[in-house]
Amino acid sequence: MENLTMAQQKQLTKSILDADVAPDCDIYHLFIHSVCSAMKRSGFSRPVIADRMNDALRSQNNEVDQSKLNKWLAPSQAHYMPMHFLPALCYAVRSTEPANILLKPILFKAVDQRSQLLQQHAELQMEIEERTAMQRYIAESLLTNDDNQE
């Protein structure tokens, strides 16, 4: 980063959310494709996915049904799934891929807390091992120095 101007360095560290140029967020068809792919991979039928969404939404009146799913996922239709249904959809298809597609233009990604905790645990474990090795090296160095002084 030494050869970069201050403006270039600032641009590299600046969040895309603060960028002067808007990201390309025209991802509707990609989003629909990712939902359909996730639905296929889930192995669930559309009625089952609708039921799972309703379970997650705690809906007493079955807000989601197969007909609505079909309308929401047909690119030719003017009906869109309400965005507050996205978590229920991700649960229903057992995938965060649709959310990731929506976040991709702004360079973000959905990450579950369990994965974050596992990563933190692994990093701390490595740090412990590194410190233990350093402590062992220091102890051996001290013992070697003590032997040489006698």
C-alpha positions in Angstrom: 0.0 0.0 0.0 3.1 2.2 0.1 2.8 3.1 -3.6 -0.8 4.2 -3.5 -1.9 7.8 -3.1 -3.8 8.8 0.0 -7.1 8.9 -2.1 -6.5 5.4 -3.3 -5.7 4.1 0.2 -8.9 5.8 1.5 -10.9 4.2 -1.4 -9.5 0.7 -0.5 -10.5 1.0 3.2 -13.9 2.7 2.6 -17.0 0.6 2.9 -19.0 0.1 -0.3 -21.9 1.6 1.6 -20.0 4.9 1.7 -18.8 4.7 -1.9 -19.5 7.5 -4.3 -20.6 5.1 -7.1 -23.6 3.0 -6.4 -23.1 -0.8 -6.7 -25.0 -2.7 -9.4 -28.0 -4.1 -7.4 -30.0 -5.4 -10.4 -30.1 -9.0 -9.1 -33.7 -9.9 -9.2 -33.4 -12.7 -11.7 -30.3 -14.0 -10.0 -32.2 -14.0 -6.7 -35.1 -15.9 -8.2 -32.7 -18.5 -9.7 -31.0 -18.9 -6.3 -34.3 -19.5 -4.6 -35.4 -22.0 -7.1 -32.0 -23.8 -6.9 -32.2 -23.8 -3.1 -35.8 -25.2 -3.3 -34.6 -28.1 -5.5 -31.6 -28.9 -3.2 -33.9 -28.9 -0.1 -35.9 -31.8 -1.5 -39.1 -30.2 -0.3 -42.2 -29.6 -2.4 -43.5 -26.1 -2.7 -46.5 -26.9 -0.4 -44.0 -28.2 2.2 -41.8 -25.1 1.8 -44.9 -22.9 2.2 -45.8 -24.8 5.4 -42.3 -24.4 6.7 -42.4 -20.7 6.0 -45.7 -20.3 7.8 -44.3 -22.2 10.7 -41.3 -19.9 10.9 -43.6 -16.8 10.5 -45.8 -18.1 13.3 -48.7 -17.5 10.9 -52.1 -18.6 12.1 -53.8 -17.8 8.8 -51.3 -19.5 6.4 -50.0 -16.3 4.7 -47.8 -18.4 2.4 -49.2 -21.0 0.1 -48.0 -22.7 -3.1 -49.9 -20.2 -5.3 -48.1 -17.3 -3.7 -44.7 -19.0 -4.0 -45.4 -19.6 -7.7 -46.3 -15.9 -8.2 -43.3 -14.6 -6.2 -40.9 -16.8 -8.1 -42.2 -16.2 -11.6 -40.0 -13.5 -13.2 -43.0 -12.5 -15.5 -45.2 -11.7 -12.5 -45.4 -8.3 -10.8 -45.8 -9.9 -7.4 -42.8 -10.0 -5.2 -42.2 -11.8 -1.9 -42.2 -9.4 1.0 -38.6 -9.0 2.2 -39.5 -9.6 5.8 -40.3 -13.2 4.7 -36.7 -13.8 3.7 -35.6 -15.4 7.0 -38.6 -17.8 6.8 -37.7 -18.7 3.2 -34.1 -19.4 4.1 -35.3 -21.6 6.9 -37.8 -23.3 4.7 -35.2 -24.2 2.0 -32.4 -24.8 4.5 -30.1 -22.3 2.8 -28.9 -18.7 3.2 -27.9 -18.5 -0.5 -30.9 -16.3 -1.4 -29.9 -13.8 1.3 -26.3 -13.9 0.1 -27.4 -13.1 -3.4 -29.2 -10.1 -2.1 -26.2 -8.9 -0.1 -23.6 -9.7 -2.8 -23.7 -6.3 -4.6 -22.7 -4.5 -1.3 -20.0 -7.1 -0.6 -21.7 -8.6 2.5 -22.6 -12.2 3.3 -24.9 -13.9 5.7 -22.9 -15.7 8.4 -24.4 -17.7 11.1 -23.3 -17.1 14.7 -22.3 -20.7 15.3 -19.8 -20.5 12.4 -18.4 -17.3 13.8 -18.0 -18.9 17.3 -16.4 -22.0 15.8 -13.9 -19.7 13.9 -13.2 -17.7 17.1 -12.7 -20.9 19.0 -10.2 -22.3 16.4 -8.3 -18.9 16.4 -8.1 -18.9 20.2 -6.9 -22.6 20.1 -4.2 -21.7 17.7 -3.1 -18.7 19.8 -2.9 -21.0 22.8 -0.8 -23.4 21.0 1.5 -20.7 19.7 1.9 -19.2 23.2 2.5 -22.7 24.7 5.2 -23.3 22.1 6.8 -19.8 22.8 6.7 -20.6 26.6 8.3 -23.9 26.0 11.0 -22.3 23.9 11.7 -19.6 26.6 11.9 -22.3 29.3 14.3 -24.4 27.2 16.4 -21.3 26.5 16.6 -20.5 30.2 17.5 -24.1 31.1 20.2 -24.1 28.4 21.6 -20.8 29.7 21.6 -22.1 33.3 23.5 -25.2 32.2 26.1 -23.1 30.3 26.7 -20.8 33.3 27.5 -23.7 35.7 
